[in-house]
């Protein structure tokens, strides 16, 4: 089926499929073969037949509708390619710390894939959800354990929490072992997996080595502080759930700014050290602080806040936060006006310039991260589009029982459950007959592969319901036919005018 606004020529050649079909497709908003991906799925033709290939999108002309052949590859080969792509994407996402809960794959794809392999199980949203609940429960027991230790009369509660700690640690060891078995050492490229491995090793050393040897929990106070770092697993649990996506973006922004905060602290310490050294010379050793001309109030403030290098740096930390600094510098400036320049430099450089500069750097880093997220999302979307085209090819081939290159109402009625699930997820229509009626615009009772793939693709890409897509195409067809009728009327009017002129 084609609209009158596009010209087409097609011949059906037995089981080999179609040999030629091309047009301009003015009635279509965008073909699945026309997206601006860096690597777009297109169809190349030759005398030997057609094959699906990947090439730069620059080779696809604007507004040009290329055709697909449902029989260019063996069905088993296409299915094997889809399985391989899913396996490779899960491995890559796991290695980069991108879990299925936030990935480009639809939930249906992961549901159908996850039971088949250990990789699917470990990468499934259900597995991550179960581990997330364990993390939350373990975080709650950490707080209860600390409360019971402070109260001192909850021995039974501490014993129960001790047993639970062994269970939680066993779950974490099992999770780490499953990831290593599924993805090998490549999963250690994920910083979160490495962090989990460190926490598991720390837990094993604390529970099964140090505590039995030392016997007293009080002797393990530093390690108990490190054990509370298990609460950082909550951040990992947040990143696994799509509902907490905004919260995870904030946490990730904080983690990404760790380097910036480290260098900020280093710069701050250097500046405090420099200003403290200057302050000791002009305040602590001032004639108003020591000597016969010393002032009692000035000397008292100098000894209290500027008595040593360390106390001076702590005092200047108040200037960083602008924390009740008036009572410090006001009496000093009254006695020595030259100190106004010193305190003005501190206030101007440290809390104003440095802190605002750090804020600007963090905001700029967040904007760069947002751009990278958009690029990653676009890449995932391109991969999903390529997989969808292959799936639609497979579905069309399975539906076309007589190998005619056309799918009829009777053939689509026999769609299997798996293919119907894909069509339902793509079109949000559960009845195959409704899908067929929406695709069969001209009412011929048959659908070719271009109509099948392009129409479903536009629904997925634009989010517009299939019924609306159908109406848009029908409007385009009507518009083209009106233009054709107007052209014929114009031609007839010219002929009539010529006849009248001849008769006159």
Legacy VTK file of the C-alpha trace (Angstrom):
# vtk DataFile Version 3.0
C-alpha trace
ASCII
DATASET POLYDATA
POINTS 504 float
0.000 0.000 0.000
1.357 3.448 -0.933
-0.171 6.906 -1.065
-0.687 8.739 -4.309
1.998 11.221 -3.317
4.693 8.590 -3.734
5.555 6.497 -6.742
6.540 2.891 -6.338
7.398 -0.132 -8.349
7.445 -3.530 -6.782
7.785 -7.107 -7.941
7.444 -10.157 -5.765
9.881 -12.927 -6.414
8.840 -16.088 -4.628
10.531 -16.897 -1.335
13.358 -14.545 -2.084
11.209 -11.522 -1.267
11.097 -8.204 -3.101
13.598 -6.953 -5.637
12.784 -3.241 -5.802
10.714 -0.618 -4.053
11.411 3.067 -3.483
9.500 6.324 -3.138
9.455 9.745 -1.617
7.099 9.165 1.248
5.791 12.692 1.788
3.056 11.370 4.001
5.436 9.927 6.559
6.848 12.041 9.340
10.039 10.040 9.668
11.172 6.628 8.583
12.871 4.309 11.044
15.708 4.338 8.580
16.040 8.126 8.631
16.924 8.922 12.235
20.041 10.991 12.811
21.991 8.296 14.575
25.688 7.999 14.003
25.100 4.455 12.897
21.668 3.917 11.343
20.094 0.707 10.166
19.461 0.962 6.427
18.923 -1.404 3.568
21.291 -1.647 0.676
20.282 -3.253 -2.578
22.290 -5.057 -5.233
21.648 -7.436 -8.071
22.268 -10.316 -5.762
19.549 -9.198 -3.344
19.271 -7.031 -0.240
20.934 -7.139 3.129
20.619 -5.141 6.305
23.724 -3.118 7.039
24.987 -0.342 9.274
26.319 2.838 7.798
26.516 6.550 8.604
23.267 8.401 8.516
24.665 10.852 6.005
23.950 8.280 3.347
20.229 8.493 3.957
18.575 11.268 2.016
16.117 13.538 3.709
12.538 12.503 3.050
13.571 9.333 1.277
11.780 6.131 2.183
13.984 3.071 1.805
12.477 -0.365 1.889
13.207 -3.393 3.976
13.127 -6.981 2.911
11.855 -9.506 5.435
13.905 -12.332 4.005
17.380 -10.833 3.667
18.675 -12.892 6.591
17.873 -16.229 8.058
15.446 -16.029 10.965
17.747 -17.963 13.272
20.619 -15.650 12.329
18.609 -12.530 13.194
17.509 -14.048 16.501
21.105 -14.965 17.295
22.190 -11.397 16.547
19.528 -9.999 18.874
20.557 -12.365 21.664
24.220 -11.456 21.168
23.431 -7.718 21.266
21.469 -8.113 24.490
24.305 -10.093 26.078
26.927 -7.558 24.984
24.860 -4.583 26.170
24.235 -6.117 29.590
27.950 -6.864 29.970
28.922 -3.355 28.876
26.366 -1.677 31.126
27.395 -3.814 34.072
31.045 -2.979 33.491
30.233 0.747 33.374
27.922 0.576 36.377
24.734 1.189 34.380
22.112 -1.209 35.658
18.972 -2.386 33.844
16.699 -0.310 36.043
18.030 2.805 34.274
19.020 1.289 30.952
17.540 1.734 27.523
16.043 -1.732 27.358
12.355 -1.995 28.009
11.151 -3.938 31.008
9.645 -6.525 28.699
12.980 -7.168 27.005
14.709 -7.751 30.320
11.847 -9.915 31.578
12.087 -12.160 28.564
15.853 -12.299 28.678
16.670 -12.509 32.363
15.700 -16.156 33.092
17.900 -17.537 30.324
21.386 -16.881 31.678
23.203 -16.059 34.883
24.036 -12.666 33.391
20.343 -12.037 32.891
19.603 -12.997 36.486
22.312 -10.767 37.958
21.374 -7.880 35.648
17.642 -8.177 36.215
15.682 -5.463 37.988
14.221 -8.014 40.410
17.671 -9.115 41.560
18.733 -5.515 42.135
15.474 -4.828 43.955
16.063 -7.786 46.297
19.601 -6.610 47.063
18.213 -3.120 47.624
15.829 -4.399 50.299
18.721 -6.226 51.988
20.759 -2.997 51.971
17.888 -1.044 53.552
17.369 -3.717 56.230
21.100 -3.812 56.992
21.186 -0.011 57.268
18.363 -0.102 59.815
20.146 -2.742 61.905
23.291 -0.575 61.987
21.345 2.225 63.668
19.642 -0.180 66.067
22.982 -1.749 66.988
24.487 1.629 67.863
21.418 2.555 69.948
21.522 -0.761 71.844
25.225 -0.353 72.607
24.642 3.117 74.051
21.719 1.969 76.206
23.754 -0.985 77.522
20.798 -3.193 78.555
19.794 -4.722 75.230
21.905 -7.897 75.146
19.178 -9.937 73.443
18.739 -7.311 70.765
22.490 -7.186 70.174
22.602 -10.975 69.780
19.779 -10.922 67.228
21.503 -8.138 65.294
24.742 -10.140 65.446
23.006 -13.109 63.787
21.447 -10.832 61.199
24.870 -9.354 60.467
26.135 -12.808 59.499
23.128 -13.252 57.193
23.613 -9.868 55.541
27.302 -10.540 55.013
26.473 -13.917 53.472
24.046 -12.234 51.063
26.700 -9.693 50.033
29.270 -12.453 49.497
26.775 -14.404 47.389
25.928 -11.322 45.322
29.612 -10.573 44.668
30.259 -14.204 43.753
27.337 -14.238 41.299
28.578 -11.084 39.596
32.080 -12.493 39.293
30.730 -15.755 37.848
28.441 -13.952 35.416
30.725 -11.182 34.181
34.170 -12.312 35.264
36.770 -9.772 36.312
35.223 -7.191 33.946
32.613 -6.372 36.601
35.423 -5.027 38.792
35.688 -2.098 36.397
32.542 -0.810 38.073
33.539 1.334 41.065
30.462 0.226 42.989
31.382 -3.441 42.638
34.884 -2.664 43.864
33.432 -0.706 46.765
31.183 -3.668 47.626
34.202 -5.965 47.477
36.076 -3.729 49.944
33.089 -3.653 52.312
32.692 -7.440 52.095
36.396 -7.945 52.822
36.186 -5.520 55.728
33.128 -7.320 57.103
34.791 -10.716 56.863
37.941 -9.455 58.599
35.914 -7.783 61.362
33.457 -10.591 62.082
35.603 -13.669 61.569
39.166 -12.517 62.280
39.564 -9.436 64.483
36.572 -9.834 66.811
37.418 -13.458 67.753
41.060 -12.490 68.310
40.567 -9.289 70.294
37.307 -10.250 71.919
36.327 -6.713 72.961
34.281 -4.490 70.718
35.744 -1.379 72.356
39.153 -2.295 70.988
37.652 -2.245 67.490
36.306 1.307 67.629
38.147 2.472 64.463
36.920 -0.551 62.528
33.380 -0.027 63.847
33.521 3.457 62.339
34.585 1.948 59.017
31.756 -0.567 59.223
29.262 2.262 59.290
30.447 3.073 55.763
28.112 0.267 54.749
25.445 2.977 54.847
26.916 4.240 51.577
25.303 1.198 49.982
22.066 3.172 50.289
23.323 5.383 47.471
23.747 2.302 45.320
20.231 1.149 46.182
18.884 4.560 45.149
20.579 4.393 41.750
18.899 1.063 40.980
15.376 2.462 41.216
13.932 4.665 38.501
11.621 6.390 41.006
14.671 7.825 42.798
16.295 9.071 39.624
16.380 12.736 40.714
17.832 11.778 44.096
20.444 9.646 42.369
21.386 12.562 40.118
22.080 14.630 43.239
24.126 11.849 44.812
26.081 11.300 41.627
26.754 15.029 41.368
28.133 14.933 44.898
30.334 11.945 44.067
31.574 13.517 40.840
32.550 16.666 42.720
34.700 14.728 45.201
37.877 15.671 43.333
36.851 19.314 43.218
36.122 19.315 46.942
39.516 17.738 47.681
41.399 20.427 45.762
39.162 23.071 47.333
40.120 21.830 50.786
43.785 21.851 49.792
43.542 25.420 48.492
41.630 26.483 51.592
44.249 25.019 53.930
47.036 26.769 52.018
45.261 30.122 52.206
44.436 29.690 55.897
48.059 28.804 56.589
49.305 31.901 54.764
46.836 34.258 56.441
47.532 32.648 59.831
51.242 33.228 59.480
50.580 36.854 58.588
48.083 37.171 61.452
50.573 35.973 64.048
53.028 38.634 62.939
50.603 41.559 62.887
48.266 40.538 65.741
49.976 38.137 68.177
53.286 40.003 68.046
51.635 43.437 67.828
52.723 46.121 70.332
49.087 46.271 71.410
49.283 42.585 72.438
52.715 42.444 74.099
55.003 44.997 75.603
54.529 48.076 77.745
51.978 49.598 75.367
49.794 46.482 75.341
46.020 46.939 75.518
44.163 44.602 77.850
41.245 43.844 75.508
43.487 43.557 72.442
45.891 41.263 74.317
43.043 39.066 75.569
41.603 38.555 72.063
45.080 37.970 70.612
45.851 35.234 73.163
42.414 33.621 72.861
42.054 33.556 69.073
45.588 34.091 67.722
47.728 32.445 70.411
49.316 29.861 68.070
49.369 28.870 64.428
46.715 26.178 64.965
44.382 28.397 66.988
44.792 31.160 64.390
43.810 28.757 61.570
40.764 27.647 63.593
39.834 31.296 64.114
40.130 32.004 60.399
37.810 29.025 59.787
35.140 31.153 61.436
35.865 33.777 58.789
35.346 31.134 56.083
31.848 30.466 57.452
31.325 34.098 58.543
30.454 32.689 61.964
30.169 35.490 64.600
33.371 37.159 63.455
32.348 40.682 64.412
33.303 40.209 68.060
36.775 39.159 66.930
37.840 41.806 64.423
35.892 44.855 65.693
37.903 45.421 68.943
41.148 44.801 67.101
40.402 47.266 64.319
39.448 49.939 66.902
42.973 49.781 68.279
44.837 49.279 64.986
43.165 50.504 61.787
45.756 48.753 59.622
44.179 45.431 60.597
41.070 46.438 58.642
42.950 45.698 55.419
44.006 42.285 56.742
40.500 41.217 57.737
39.001 42.710 54.572
41.381 40.597 52.463
40.409 37.461 54.374
36.673 38.110 54.009
36.977 39.037 50.340
39.266 36.206 49.219
38.219 33.188 51.275
34.443 33.144 51.870
33.467 35.222 48.838
35.880 34.563 45.963
37.022 31.025 46.710
33.635 29.657 47.754
31.829 31.187 44.786
34.539 29.968 42.455
34.108 26.443 43.799
30.342 26.712 43.347
30.830 27.794 39.743
33.171 24.857 39.079
30.710 22.358 40.572
27.809 23.807 38.565
29.882 23.667 35.385
30.776 20.051 36.152
27.084 19.245 36.658
26.218 20.820 33.295
28.935 18.814 31.563
27.622 15.665 33.228
24.109 16.492 31.986
25.452 16.771 28.420
27.176 13.409 28.781
23.947 11.894 30.103
22.095 13.153 27.031
24.725 11.631 24.751
24.505 8.311 26.589
20.715 8.378 26.410
20.893 9.086 22.671
23.296 6.182 22.153
21.029 3.842 24.104
18.052 5.034 22.058
19.901 4.329 18.805
20.716 0.811 19.985
17.094 0.260 20.962
15.923 1.463 17.542
18.283 -0.897 15.745
17.044 -3.826 17.843
13.413 -2.890 17.208
13.915 -2.905 13.434
15.439 -6.376 13.604
12.588 -7.565 15.803
9.995 -6.193 13.409
11.729 -7.973 10.538
11.558 -11.248 12.443
7.911 -10.710 13.364
6.978 -9.877 9.778
8.739 -12.984 8.500
6.982 -15.205 11.001
3.608 -13.651 10.133
4.087 -13.993 6.361
3.276 -17.705 6.070
2.993 -17.776 2.271
6.261 -15.846 1.754
4.478 -13.318 -0.457
5.919 -10.190 1.119
2.445 -9.224 2.338
0.683 -9.888 5.649
-3.081 -10.410 5.618
-5.664 -10.277 8.383
-5.699 -14.070 8.590
-1.924 -14.200 9.004
-1.708 -11.528 11.700
-4.495 -13.269 13.613
-2.106 -16.216 14.105
0.597 -14.089 15.791
2.340 -15.920 18.609
2.383 -14.699 22.193
5.973 -13.422 22.165
5.507 -11.377 18.992
2.200 -10.024 20.274
3.939 -8.863 23.447
6.451 -6.884 21.369
3.683 -5.332 19.261
1.624 -4.512 22.346
4.590 -2.816 24.056
5.307 -0.826 20.889
1.755 0.251 20.017
-0.115 -0.067 23.361
-2.778 -2.074 21.509
-3.511 -5.600 22.726
-5.735 -6.758 19.839
-3.840 -7.830 16.675
-6.873 -7.000 14.531
-6.884 -3.417 15.801
-3.187 -3.147 14.966
-3.848 -4.457 11.461
-6.761 -2.060 10.898
-4.622 0.863 12.055
-1.789 -0.119 9.690
-3.987 -0.928 6.691
-4.812 2.637 5.701
-6.159 1.987 2.171
-8.189 -1.033 3.268
-6.594 -3.492 0.829
-6.491 -6.228 3.462
-2.707 -6.602 3.143
0.296 -4.850 4.693
3.803 -4.774 3.265
6.962 -4.565 5.346
7.408 -0.816 4.797
3.986 -0.048 6.220
4.515 -2.509 9.055
7.951 -1.299 10.153
7.590 2.420 9.458
4.215 2.820 11.161
5.199 0.948 14.317
8.526 2.741 14.352
6.856 6.168 14.256
4.667 5.186 17.206
7.716 4.174 19.246
9.849 7.179 18.228
7.208 9.895 18.638
5.023 8.407 21.366
1.938 9.243 19.299
-0.811 6.577 19.416
-1.146 4.387 16.344
-4.671 5.676 15.683
-3.356 9.241 15.457
-0.605 8.092 13.102
-3.268 6.450 10.962
-5.344 9.633 10.838
-2.266 11.705 9.922
-1.491 9.375 7.025
-5.094 9.384 5.873
-5.087 13.189 5.922
-1.901 13.158 3.851
-3.476 10.716 1.387
-6.603 12.882 1.122
-4.467 15.976 0.631
-2.483 14.292 -2.135
-5.658 13.132 -3.881
-7.144 16.635 -3.652
-4.000 18.000 -5.269
-4.313 15.376 -7.984
-7.971 16.278 -8.582
-7.058 19.969 -8.738
-4.325 19.216 -11.255
-6.786 17.247 -13.413
-9.372 20.007 -13.169
-6.758 22.537 -14.226
-5.766 20.357 -17.195
-9.424 19.878 -18.199
-10.033 23.625 -17.929
-7.094 24.283 -20.247
-8.461 21.781 -22.777
-11.928 23.365 -22.599
-10.435 26.827 -23.110
-8.522 25.591 -26.159
-11.675 24.019 -27.619
-13.611 27.260 -27.109
-10.846 29.254 -28.765
-10.853 26.895 -31.788
-14.632 27.140 -32.146
-14.513 30.913 -32.018
LINES 1 505
504 0 1 2 3 4 5 6 7 8 9 10 11 12 13 14 15 16 17 18 19 20 21 22 23 24 25 26 27 28 29 30 31 32 33 34 35 36 37 38 39 40 41 42 43 44 45 46 47 48 49 50 51 52 53 54 55 56 57 58 59 60 61 62 63 64 65 66 67 68 69 70 71 72 73 74 75 76 77 78 79 80 81 82 83 84 85 86 87 88 89 90 91 92 93 94 95 96 97 98 99 100 101 102 103 104 105 106 107 108 109 110 111 112 113 114 115 116 117 118 119 120 121 122 123 124 125 126 127 128 129 130 131 132 133 134 135 136 137 138 139 140 141 142 143 144 145 146 147 148 149 150 151 152 153 154 155 156 157 158 159 160 161 162 163 164 165 166 167 168 169 170 171 172 173 174 175 176 177 178 179 180 181 182 183 184 185 186 187 188 189 190 191 192 193 194 195 196 197 198 199 200 201 202 203 204 205 206 207 208 209 210 211 212 213 214 215 216 217 218 219 220 221 222 223 224 225 226 227 228 229 230 231 232 233 234 235 236 237 238 239 240 241 242 243 244 245 246 247 248 249 250 251 252 253 254 255 256 257 258 259 260 261 262 263 264 265 266 267 268 269 270 271 272 273 274 275 276 277 278 279 280 281 282 283 284 285 286 287 288 289 290 291 292 293 294 295 296 297 298 299 300 301 302 303 304 305 306 307 308 309 310 311 312 313 314 315 316 317 318 319 320 321 322 323 324 325 326 327 328 329 330 331 332 333 334 335 336 337 338 339 340 341 342 343 344 345 346 347 348 349 350 351 352 353 354 355 356 357 358 359 360 361 362 363 364 365 366 367 368 369 370 371 372 373 374 375 376 377 378 379 380 381 382 383 384 385 386 387 388 389 390 391 392 393 394 395 396 397 398 399 400 401 402 403 404 405 406 407 408 409 410 411 412 413 414 415 416 417 418 419 420 421 422 423 424 425 426 427 428 429 430 431 432 433 434 435 436 437 438 439 440 441 442 443 444 445 446 447 448 449 450 451 452 453 454 455 456 457 458 459 460 461 462 463 464 465 466 467 468 469 470 471 472 473 474 475 476 477 478 479 480 481 482 483 484 485 486 487 488 489 490 491 492 493 494 495 496 497 498 499 500 501 502 503
